[in-house]
Amino acid sequence: MTVDDWAEIALIGAFVAAAAAIFADCVKRRSVARAVYWTCAYIGVSCVALSMVPMGWYHVIGFTMFGIVVAIGYAYVETPFIKVGGRVYSAEVRHARPDPTDGEEPDLSSPKESETYDGRHSAAYTWWLMATGSCLTALALIATGWRPASFVLVAIGAGFAVFLGLDDGSRGFPYARGHRLPFRIAAVASLAGAGIPLWCYLWGYRRGSRNPGYGKHDAARKRLRRRRR
């Protein structure tokens, strides 16, 4: 068999390993599911690297790094499989809770209002996404100027900022739910776009503060009354 034939086999192996990693979450015992996922991820990335050998070492290194980023990113966003120092890291609030002991079911109760915006992902994850998006938008504005595509990015960021501001203000939470670092990064990056997303967030926060209990969050009224006292 030629090198190209082995590369094709390795690529097929990568797809099989990726599929197995995705379905690892079906395993009930979290520690076993975590081991299955990372084993499959390692095999998948290795197969991708082998499949790129005929194209040169630059492609091998590039696709290996890309595979690692994808494996870690998927594990963080969709699974409870990242565990460092006994702590589980995940974008989902329920996945980030400690591993259940043997024989117990994982805690799948609804997260607290302060922990999430959408009932699923953590507020910290939301704000780091905002910070990342703001930085990318700032780079686009610096590189290309105020072109229609850049204006669309700023408008999207402003829309999300208004929603987050309304939600935080109406529920009586502090700015950015207390996640100061990503909020400051997003605020500084927004200056490349005349600070429009930042002003939209502050406007939404002030607007929401005047209408406590926005939506169905009755507990916000109590928090706002305590803060005003």
ZAMARGU-4260 file (C-alpha; in steps of 0.2 Angstrom, whole numbers, plus 5000, padded with zeros to 4 digits):
<rodrens>
0) 5000/5000/5000 | 5006/5018/4996 | 5007/5032/5008 | 4991/5040/5000 | 4982/5024/5004
5) 4987/5024/5022 | 4982/5042/5023 | 4964/5038/5017 | 4963/5024/5030 | 4969/5036/5043
10) 4956/5049/5038 | 4942/5036/5039 | 4948/5032/5056 | 4947/5050/5061 | 4929/5051/5056
15) 4925/5035/5066 | 4934/5041/5081 | 4925/5058/5081 | 4908/5049/5080 | 4913/5038/5095
20) 4918/5054/5105 | 4902/5063/5101 | 4892/5048/5107 | 4903/5046/5123 | 4890/5056/5132
25) 4878/5042/5131 | 4888/5032/5144 | 4880/5034/5161 | 4895/5034/5172 | 4903/5051/5170
30) 4921/5045/5173 | 4920/5031/5160 | 4912/5043/5148 | 4926/5056/5150 | 4939/5042/5148
35) 4930/5036/5132 | 4929/5054/5125 | 4947/5059/5127 | 4953/5042/5121 | 4943/5044/5105
40) 4949/5062/5104 | 4967/5057/5105 | 4964/5043/5092 | 4955/5055/5080 | 4968/5069/5081
45) 4982/5056/5078 | 4973/5049/5063 | 4970/5067/5056 | 4989/5070/5058 | 4993/5054/5049
50) 4981/5058/5035 | 4990/5074/5032 | 5008/5066/5030 | 5007/5066/5011 | 5004/5085/5011
55) 5019/5090/5021 | 5024/5093/5039 | 5016/5110/5040 | 4999/5103/5036 | 5002/5089/5049
60) 5006/5102/5063 | 4992/5114/5057 | 4978/5101/5057 | 4984/5093/5073 | 4983/5110/5082
65) 4966/5112/5074 | 4960/5095/5080 | 4966/5099/5098 | 4956/5115/5098 | 4940/5107/5091
70) 4941/5093/5104 | 4944/5104/5119 | 4931/5117/5112 | 4918/5104/5110 | 4921/5096/5127
75) 4919/5113/5135 | 4904/5119/5126 | 4894/5102/5126 | 4900/5090/5139 | 4907/5089/5157
80) 4923/5080/5151 | 4936/5094/5156 | 4941/5091/5173 | 4956/5099/5181 | 4962/5098/5199
85) 4945/5090/5204 | 4935/5104/5196 | 4924/5102/5181 | 4924/5115/5168 | 4910/5117/5156
90) 4900/5131/5147 | 4884/5123/5154 | 4880/5126/5172 | 4873/5108/5175 | 4888/5100/5167
95) 4900/5111/5178 | 4893/5104/5194 | 4904/5091/5203 | 4904/5073/5197 | 4891/5062/5206
100) 4897/5048/5217 | 4895/5030/5211 | 4877/5025/5210 | 4870/5042/5210 | 4862/5052/5196
105) 4870/5069/5191 | 4862/5085/5197 | 4852/5091/5183 | 4841/5104/5192 | 4838/5120/5184
110) 4852/5133/5187 | 4850/5149/5198 | 4845/5165/5189 | 4862/5173/5193 | 4871/5158/5185
115) 4864/5159/5167 | 4855/5170/5154 | 4847/5157/5143 | 4844/5143/5157 | 4858/5133/5150
120) 4875/5141/5148 | 4884/5150/5162 | 4885/5169/5163 | 4904/5168/5163 | 4903/5159/5146
125) 4891/5172/5139 | 4903/5186/5144 | 4918/5178/5137 | 4910/5176/5121 | 4905/5194/5121
130) 4923/5199/5125 | 4930/5187/5111 | 4917/5194/5098 | 4921/5212/5103 | 4940/5209/5100
135) 4937/5201/5083 | 4925/5215/5078 | 4938/5228/5084 | 4951/5219/5073 | 4940/5219/5058
140) 4936/5238/5060 | 4955/5242/5062 | 4959/5232/5047 | 4945/5236/5035 | 4937/5252/5042
145) 4919/5256/5043 | 4913/5245/5029 | 4895/5237/5028 | 4901/5221/5034 | 4909/5229/5049
150) 4894/5239/5053 | 4884/5223/5053 | 4896/5216/5066 | 4894/5231/5077 | 4875/5231/5075
155) 4875/5212/5081 | 4885/5216/5096 | 4875/5231/5100 | 4859/5220/5099 | 4866/5207/5111
160) 4872/5221/5123 | 4855/5228/5124 | 4848/5211/5128 | 4861/5207/5142 | 4859/5225/5149
165) 4840/5223/5150 | 4842/5206/5158 | 4855/5211/5171 | 4846/5228/5176 | 4829/5221/5177
170) 4834/5207/5188 | 4844/5218/5200 | 4861/5210/5196 | 4877/5220/5195 | 4885/5224/5179
175) 4889/5208/5169 | 4883/5198/5184 | 4900/5202/5192 | 4911/5195/5178 | 4922/5211/5177
180) 4936/5205/5167 | 4927/5200/5151 | 4916/5215/5153 | 4931/5227/5154 | 4939/5218/5139
185) 4922/5219/5129 | 4921/5238/5134 | 4938/5243/5129 | 4937/5233/5112 | 4920/5241/5108
190) 4929/5258/5108 | 4935/5253/5090 | 4916/5254/5085 | 4913/5271/5094 | 4909/5262/5110
195) 4891/5258/5103 | 4889/5241/5111 | 4895/5248/5128 | 4883/5262/5127 | 4869/5250/5122
200) 4873/5239/5137 | 4872/5253/5149 | 4856/5260/5141 | 4848/5243/5142 | 4854/5241/5160
205) 4847/5258/5165 | 4831/5254/5156 | 4829/5237/5165 | 4833/5244/5182 | 4817/5255/5180
210) 4807/5240/5176 | 4811/5227/5189 | 4804/5210/5186 | 4806/5211/5167 | 4799/5195/5160
215) 4794/5184/5175 | 4807/5187/5187 | 4798/5193/5203 | 4813/5190/5214 | 4822/5205/5205
220) 4810/5217/5213 | 4816/5212/5230 | 4834/5213/5225 | 4832/5231/5218 | 4823/5236/5234
225) 4837/5230/5245 | 4850/5239/5234 | 4840/5255/5234 | 4839/5255/5253
</rodrens>
